[in-house]
Amino acid sequence: MEVATTVENDSNDLRTVELVAEIRDAAGTVVASDTAPITVQPHEPAVARRRLYVRDPSLWSPDSPALYTCAVSLTDIDAVEVAFGIRSLRLDPVHGLRINGETVKLRGACVHHDNGPLGAATFAQAEERRVRLLKNAGFNAIRMSHHPMSTAMLDACDRLGMLVVDEAFDMWTWSKSPVDYSLSFPEWWERDVEAMVAKDYNHPSVIFYSLGNEIPETGAATGAIWGRRLAEKVRALDDTRFLTNAINNLLALLPDLRAQEGDDTGINTLMADSGFDVNAVAASDVVTTRTAESYSVLDVAGMNYSEIRYATDRTLFPNRIILGTETFPPRIDRNWRLVEQHSHVIGDFTWTGWDYLGEVGIGRPQYATPDNPRPTFMAPYPYLLADCGDIDITGHRLPVSYYREIVFGLRAQPYLAVQRPQHHGQTVMSSRWAWSDTIAGWTWPGHESAPIIVEVYSDADEVELLVNGRSLGRRPVGEEHRFRTEFETTYEPGELLAIAYRDGVESGRDLLRTATGPVVLHAAPERPVITADVGDLAYITLTLADSAGTPHTVADRPVRVDVSGDGTLIGFGSADPASRERFDTTEHHTYRGRALAVVKPTGPGTIRLTASAPDCDPVEVLVTVESRPR
């Protein structure tokens, strides 16, 4: 291990001090150490570099995120500690990405800027919670979109074993809006790159730097010049990671497309329209030519929505390694097959892993009408959320998340999702970011005996669907059928059961029940004990359900919370993508039966949260706040 330490002398005298460096394992045992004098001129920093040897190290990986601590001290003067990991990275088109000698395919989630009800504020516990829930959902990598990741989130990725693509910019010199970072880029890009690399350097989770996202000039000579300049700057600062750039190949032809489609046609409008062939444009010879130099300056060609190039580029550019830096959620089965088939394609990143504020309604359900025969990119007011995440802003997994887990080969059980019956028979025209308009629920009051469609996701050979014990037959499923099938039936309250079969033998089942009886308000803290440490939070889920805990997904009503004791409410809301309600009030409507309260501790003691809703008994939750750890 090379330990580089900068020592500053603020005195007016020449000083010689003892510099002690120790490397400790997870148990705190010193596994390597070194002591050496260092002489520092007045008001002039000096860099001391020492090599320490760690024998038989525990290697950091997503499955085993072993961390070490490097403690450096100036005897009786100052001390500092930093966590780090030991791991190797290799990259080639034959074996793809290898971590510690093992090939790893990136099961990636793009993550946008905000923390849902907390807005864009960063809290250590909020960042760790996002990483933990994303990993539990089957992801092993995060692409921070489109700005450098917070230190708190990097720390969480190190501890939990989440790989990171850290991204620098959303634009360079060409603007995307009238007032954006392009105005500051020429003056600030070097300092911002230096800050990002300095922040990331000791984090083993960081394996890629991304130079940008959908940079408009990557299809022009000026973009290639800037790309090379940025790449060499990063390599001069850190040559231990790989470089990519999330290039949207449509941007190479955007001026031509605008001339063809109309002056006001934007790239997102074109991509949202299912009638526009995104892949055909991405595969064109013109795109191949215009982007060749921009890709050539990178270690890995990051491609947004261009999976059609995966196979052809293996022939056109035999040394090119590809990463799907942004892809449409409904295509994960086809995209993942390409990732597994091609060694030079190292992963897929969906847009998005976690829903977010802004780009309102790009993943919302849309149905054709005579006045609106084609999907639109943005939704009208009061839409607030993008509505396109595998996980909603409260941290609740949606049906697409379980489907993706099955596609990844990480879930053996089937999964049931039910299309909302009020839209039965309507023509779906949602954008490419949208999943089907489904809920994992079998409670539809007012739709008794109405037609309804049930979706079943599974990697088995076939699935059987039973309604109240009555079989609707078996249907083939699995990879050749895109891991999903549909049953059309009529809604009747009771039980909905899916049974999966492999080689004729049951391999798993999933059950949905109708909520019955009065609506009961439930409240549960994710962690009953938290600390008074800066950045810790208490997350409390509020659910409308029956007495047995089955969610009442269509019985939404306002919930009021009161927080007392050693904490304060800092965020309260639901995953409703079009709510007019604020996140900083004490009352909020549930959405599909759920809401989330976020409480910040004010000191050691007890936090008391009381919640109430119309026609429900009030509930109380206690969270213990322990003293800050020393």
N, C-alpha and C positions, 0 to 999 in steps of 0.2 A: 504494500500500500504506500503510495506517495502522499505524504501529508505536507501541504504547502500552507504556511502560516504567515500572515502579514503582521508585523509588529510595528507599532507607531510610538515614537518617543516625543511626548509633549513637553519635556523639560528642556532647559537650556544647556544641559550638560551631555557629554558623551556617556552612554550607559552600556554596560555589559551585564546581561541577565541570563539565568538558566531557563531554557525552554524544555519543558517536559511534555512528551506526547505518549498517550496510552490508548490502546485499542482494547475495548471490552466486548465480550459476547453478550448474548441476551440475559444471561444469569449474572452479569456484572463482573465476571472473571477477567482479569487482565491477560490477554493472549499475546500481546506484543507491546513493547515500550522502547522509548529512546530518550536520552537526555543530552543536550548539547548547549554550549554557550552561544549567545548571539549578541553582537555589538551593534548598537543603533545610534546613528548621528542625531543630533538635536533636530526635532521637527522634520525628520526625514524617515519615511517608512522603509523597512527592510523585510525581505521575504526569505524565510527559512524553509528549505525543502529537506525532508528526511524520508528515507525508505524504511518501512517496517515490514516484517515478514510474518504472515499469518499461516501457520501450518494446518492442513486439513480443514479449510474453512467450510462453514455451512453456507451453501449457495442460496442466494435470493431467487425466487421464481414465483409465478402466480399461485402455484399449489403449495409452496413452502416459503413464505416471505420472511426469511431469516434476516435480522438486522443486527448490526454492530454499532457501537458508539465510539467515536474518537474524542478523547478529552485532551485538550491542550492547555497548559498553564505556564505562566511566568511566576516563578516562585515568590509567594507573598505579595504578588502584585495584581494578577488578573487570571481568569480562567474562562474557557468556553468549551461547549460540547456540541457535537453534531452527529446525527444518525446517518448511517449509510449502509449499503448492501454490497455484497460481492457476487458478481455474475458476469457471464460472457455473452456477447452478441455476435452472431455471424449472419451473413446475408448473401445469397446467390440464387440464380434462377432455377437451379436443380433441386436444392433442398429448401428453398424459401428462407424464412426467418428461423434461426436457431437460437435458443436461449439455453446456455449451459450444454450445448451440443444436441439438444432435442428440438425438432421442428415444432413450431407453435403457429397455429392459425388464429388470427385475431378475430374474436367474436365481439365486434365493436359497437359502442353506443356513442353517438354524438350528444354532447351535453351543452346546453346554451347557458346564458349568463346568470340566470336568477335562481332563487330558492323559493319559488312559489309565493305563499302568503307572506314571506319575509322580504319580498322584493329582491333587489340586487345586493343586499347586505350579506356579508360573509361572516358566518359563525362556524367555529371548528366542528361542533356537533352536527350542524346542518350538512356540512360537507362530508363528514364521515358517514352520516346516515344515507346520503345519496349513494356514496360508493358501496356501502354494505348492501343496500337494497338492489342496486344494479348487479352486483356480483351474485347475489342470491337468485336473481332472475336469469342467470346464465351468461352474462357478459364477462369477458376477461380483459377488456380494454376500453378506455375512454378517449375520445378525441374532444379536447376542449374547444368549443366553437363560439366565437372566433377571436379569442384573446388568450393571453397566458393564464394558466391555471393558478388559483390561489395556493399559497404555501400550506394552508390548513388542509386543502384537498389533496395536495401532493403527499403530505404526511399520512393521510388516511390511505391513499393508494399504496404507499410503502408498507404500512402495517397490514393491510388486508390483502395485498397481492393483486393489485389492479394495474395493468400496463397503461401507459399514457402516451398519447400523441399531443404534445403541447404546441399550441398554434400562436403565431405572432400577430398577424394582421388580417383584417377583413378587406382592406384596400391598400394599394400603393399610391401611385401618382394619379391614376384616373379615378374620378369620383363615382360613387354609386348614388349619392344624394347631394343636394346643393351644399350642405354644410356637414362634412365628415372628416375622417382622419387624413384623407388625401391632402388637405390643406396644410397639415403639420408634418406629413411623412418626410419630405426632404430634409427638414431640420432635426427630426427626432428619431428617425429609424435606427441609427446606430446606437444611440443611448438606450432605446427600448429593447433592441436585440441583446445588448450587453446585460441589461437588467434581467431579462428572461433567462439567459444562460447562467448567470450568476445564481439566480434563484433555484434553478433546476439541477445544478451540477452534481450535487451529492445525493440526489434522489434516484435509487435504482429503478423505480417504477417508470421513469422517463426513458423511452427507447427511441422516440422520434421527435424531432423538431419539425413543425410545419411552417413554411414561410408565409402562407396565406390561404385565404379561402376565396375561390371563384374570382380571382384577380382578373379584371377585364383585359389588361394588356398582355396576358400570357400568350395570346395569339398573334402578337406583333413583335417586331424586332426590339422595340424599347422594353418590352416585358422580359425578353430573354436577357437583355443587358442587366436589368435590375435583378432578375432572378439569380444570375451568376454572381452579382455583387453581394447580394444577401447571403447566398450559399457559402461563399468564401469567407465572409465575415463570421458566420456561425462556426465554420470549420476551424478558423483560426482561434476561436475561443474554446471550442470543445469538439475534438475529433473522435470522441468515444460513442457518439450516437449517430443515427442515420437521419437524412434529410428527405422530406417530402414537401409537396405543395398540393392542396386540394383544388385541382384544376377542373373547371366545368368546360368541357369541349365545345358546348354551344356558344360560349362567349367568343371563341375564335371567329365565329361567323355572325355574331349578333348584328353588326351593321348591315350585313347582307339580308338577314332575316327581317330586320325592321323595314328595310326597303321593300321587301316582298310582302310582309304581313300588314304593314302600316306603321306610321311613325311612332305611335304610342305603344307599340307592342314591346313588353318587357320579357326578359328571360323567364321569370317565374310564371307569368301568364301563359306562355307557350308550354312550359313544363306541366302546368296544372291541367291543361286540356288533353284529355285522353285521345283525342283525334289527331294530335300532333305527334309525329314519330320522332321521339327524342333520340333513340338509338340510331336511326338511319342517318341523322345529321352527324352524330358523334363518330360514326364509322366512315364518314366520307373522306375521300382523298384530300380534299382541301383542308380538313381538320388535321389529318395526318401530317401534312406539310407545315401548316402554320404553327403547330404545337411542338414540333420535333425538337427545336432548340430549347424551349422552356423545360421539356421533360429531361433533356440530356444533362442539365446541370444538377439533377437530383439523384439521390441514391435509390429512391422508390418513386414511381409515377403515381401520384395520388389522383384518382379519377372520381369525379362526382357524376353519378347517373350515366355511366358509359360502359356498362358491363359487356356490351356487344364487342368491345375492343379486346377483351381478355384473351380470346382465342387467336384472333387475327394478329395481334401485336407480338405473339410468340414467334410468328414467322417474320413479320416486318422488322421487329426489333428484338433479336434473340437474347440480348443482354438486359432487356427491360424487365424490371420487377414491378408489379402493380399492386396497389392497395385501393380497394373501393372505399374512398374516404367519405362518401355520402351516397346512400341508396334509398330507394322507395321501400317502405315497410312491407307492402303486399308481395314484393318480389323476393323475399328472403329465401324461399325454398329454391328457386332457380339460381339465385346468386350464390347461395351456399354450395350448391352442386358444382358450380364453376370454380369456386374457391377450393373445393376438395379435389376436383379433377386436374387443376393446373398448379404445378409446383411453383410457378413464378407469380401466382396470385396469392397474397399472404393474408388476406382478410377482408372483412366487410364491416362497414360502419353505417348503421341505420340512422335515418333522420326521422325522429330522434328517440334516444333512450328514455328521456324524461321530458314531460311536457313543459311548456315555458310561456312566459308573458311576451306578447308581440306576435308579428306575422299572423294576425288574428284569423282563426278559422281555416287555415290551409288544409287541415285534416278532418274538417267537419263533414258529416253526412250531407250530401246534396242529392236532390231528386228533380228530375226533369219536369219542366212546365212549358206550356207554349211560349211564355215570355222569356224563359231561361232554359234554352235547350243545351247549353254547354256549361261546364263548371267554371267557376271563377276562383282566382287565387285568394284574395282577401274577402273576409266576411264583413257585413255592415255592423255598425254600432247596435247593440252593446257588446259584441264579441271582444274578449280580452285575451284569450289564450289561443295558442296555435292549434291545440286539440289534435296533436299527431304523435304523442309519446307512447311508448310501451308502458310507461308508468306515469300516472297523472301527477299533478303538482302537490298532492297530499301524500304521495308515496304509495298509492294503491295500484297494484298490477292490473292491467286490462287484458282482455282476451288475446290480443296480438302478442302479448308478452309470453303467454303460455304456448301459443303456436310456435313462436320463435324457439323457445326452449325445446320443444319437440323436434323441430328441424335441426337444431344443434346436436340432437341425440342425447340430451341430458334429462329428458322426462319420459318415463315408461308409461305413465297413466294417461288415458285419454282426457280430453277437456271439452266441456259443454259450454256453448255460447248460444244465446237465443236472440234472433232478430226481433226488433221491436214491432209488435203486431200492427200498430197504427199506420205503418208504412207498407204493409203487405200489398204487393201488386204494383207498386210504383216503380218507375224506371230509375235506377241508381245512376248518378252521373258524378260521383264524388271525384276529387282530384286523385292523383297518383300517390299522395301522402296518406290517404285515408284508408282505414281498415273498414270492414263491414260494420254496419250499425247494430252492434250486438251488446248484450249484457249477460253476465253469468248469473241469471236469475230466472225463476219460474213463478213469479208473482205478478199477474197481469189482470187486476180487477177491472171489470167492465168489458173484457174481451173473451169471456167464456164462450166456447163453441166457435170462436172466430179462427180463420186460418192463420197459421204461424209456422215459421221456418226455424228449425233447430240445426245449428252447425256442430259438427263433432270433429275435433282435431286429434290425430293419432298417427304413430309410425307403425302400427300393427297392420296385419293383412286386411282385416275387416272389422267393422263395429256394428253392434246391434243396439237399437234404441227401444226402450220400453217406457210407456206412459201408464203409470199406475199398474205396473205389472203386465200390461198388454204389449206384446212385441210388435214393432213396426217393421220387422225384418232386419236383415243384415245388408250392409253396403261395403264395397271395397274402399280402402283408404290407403295410407302409406305413401311412400315417395312417388310412386308412379301416378298417384291421384292427388299430388300436391299436399299430402298429409291432411286432407280434409274431405268431408262429405256433408251433404245436407239431407234432412228429412223434412217433408212438409206434412203437417198434421193440423189438428184443431186444438186450441188451448182448453185444457181442463185442469183445475187445481189438483194438487197432489204431489206425486213424485215423478221426476224425469231421470231415467237411468241410462247411461251409455256403458256398454261392455265391449272391450276390445279383445280380439282373438288373433293369436299368432300360431300358425300351423294347426288351426282348429282348437287350440287350447286357450282358455281365458288368460289374458296378460295384464289386465287392469280394468278399473271401472271408475266412473265419475257420477255423482249424484247431485241433483238439485231438488229442493223442496219448496213448496209454496208456504210463504209466511201466513200464519193463521192467528186469529185472536187479536187482542188489543196491541197497539203499537207501543213498544217499550223503548225508552231512551237508555242506551248503554254507554258507559264511559270507561276507557281503559288506557293507562299510561303505557307507553312502549318500554320504559324503564322505571320501575318504582323507586329507584335510588339514583340520584345524580350527584354531582359535586358543585361546589360554589366556585369552581375554576372559571376563569374568563373563557367564554366561548361555549360553555356547556348549556344545554337546553333540555326542557321536558316536552315531549310530544305526547299529546293526549287525543286519542281517536274517539269521536262521538258517533254512534251508530243507532239508527232506528231499526229495530228488529222485533220479532215476537219473543215470547218468554223463553223459547228454546235457542234463541240467538240467530235464527234465520232472518237475513236482512229484508226489510220492507223497502225495496228499491224504488217504489213509485208512491211512497207516502211522505214525500218531503214536506218539511215545515220549518219555521224559524226556531233556532236554538239560541238561548241566551246563556252566557257563562259569566261567572264571577270568580275572580282569583283573589285570595287573601293569604296572609302569612308571608313567607320569605320568597316571594316571587312576583313577577309582573307579566301580564299578558302582552306579547309583542307581535302576535299574528294569529288571526282566526279566519278561517274560510273553508271553502269547498273546492271541488274540481269543476264546478259549473263553468263551461267555457264562455258563457255569455251573461254572467251575473253583473248586475248594476251595484252590488254591495261592495263596501270597502273591506280591506283586510285588517284595519286598525280599530275596529269597533267590537263591542261585546256581544253583538247579535248577528247571526248569519244563517241563511237557509241551508239545509242539507242539500246534497245533490246525489241522486240515486242512493239515498239513505245514509250518506256519510258526510262528516265535516271533521276538521282538524284544528285543534288549539295548540299554540306554541307558547311556552312560558319560559321566561328567563329568570334564573335564581338571583336573589339580591343578597344572599348570605346563607350561612348554615342554618338549618332548622327544618321547617315543614311548609310545603306549599299545599294549599287547599283550593281545589277547583270544584265549584258547584255549577251544574248545568240543568237547565229546565227547557221544556218545550210544551206547546199546547197539547192537552189531553194526555200528557205523560207525567209520571211521577218524577220529581227531581232526583238527580244522582250526584254523588260526591266522590271525588278522587283525592287521595293523599299521596304526595311525592316527598320522599325524604331527601334533604339536601345536606350532604356531608361536607366537612371542611375541605378546603383546597389541599390537595396532596403536596407534600414538601418535595 
